């Protein structure tokens, strides 16, 4: 298993002008104005 990056440009229509989101699984703030690094087997549920 390797680390990976989530290409946020795929979700530009949904993200709109937001630059931050909250991962509801752990409460952490995630910057979504650039690609998001993911650990192996990591999942996120983002709310903005």
Contact map, one row per residue, 1 for C-alpha under 8 A:
111000000000000000000000000000000000000110000000
111100000000000000000000000000000000001100000000
111110000000000000000000000000000000111100000000
011111000000000000000000000000000000111100000000
001111100000000000000000000000000011110000000000
000111110000000000000000000000000011110000000000
000011111100000000000000000000000111000000000000
000001111111000000000000000000011111000000000000
000000111111000000000000000000000010000000000000
000000111111000000000000000000000000000000000000
000000011111111000000000000000000000000000000000
000000011111111100000000000000000000000000000000
000000000011111100000000000000000000000000000000
000000000011111100000000000000000000000000000000
000000000011111111100000000000000000000000000000
000000000001111111000000000000000000000000000000
000000000000001111100000000000000000000000000000
000000000000001111111000000000011000000000000001
000000000000001011111000000000111000000000000000
000000000000000001111100000011111000000000000001
000000000000000001111110000011110000000000000111
000000000000000000011111001111000000000000000111
000000000000000000001111111111000000000000011110
000000000000000000000111111100000000000000011110
000000000000000000000011111000000000000000011000
000000000000000000000011111100000000000000000000
000000000000000000000111111110000000000000000000
000000000000000000000111011111000000000000000000
000000000000000000011110001111100000000000000000
000000000000000000011110000111110001000000000000
000000000000000000111000000011111101000000000000
000000010000000001111000000001111111000000000000
000000010000000001110000000000111110000000000000
000000110000000000000000000000111111000000000000
000011111000000000000000000000011111100000000000
000011110000000000000000000001110111110000000000
001111000000000000000000000000000011111000000000
001111000000000000000000000000000001111111100000
011100000000000000000000000000000000111111000000
111100000000000000000000000000000000011111000000
100000000000000000000000000000000000011111100000
000000000000000000000000000000000000011111110000
000000000000000000000000000000000000010011111000
000000000000000000000011100000000000000001111100
000000000000000000000011100000000000000000111110
000000000000000000001111000000000000000000011111
000000000000000000001111000000000000000000001111
000000000000000001011100000000000000000000000111
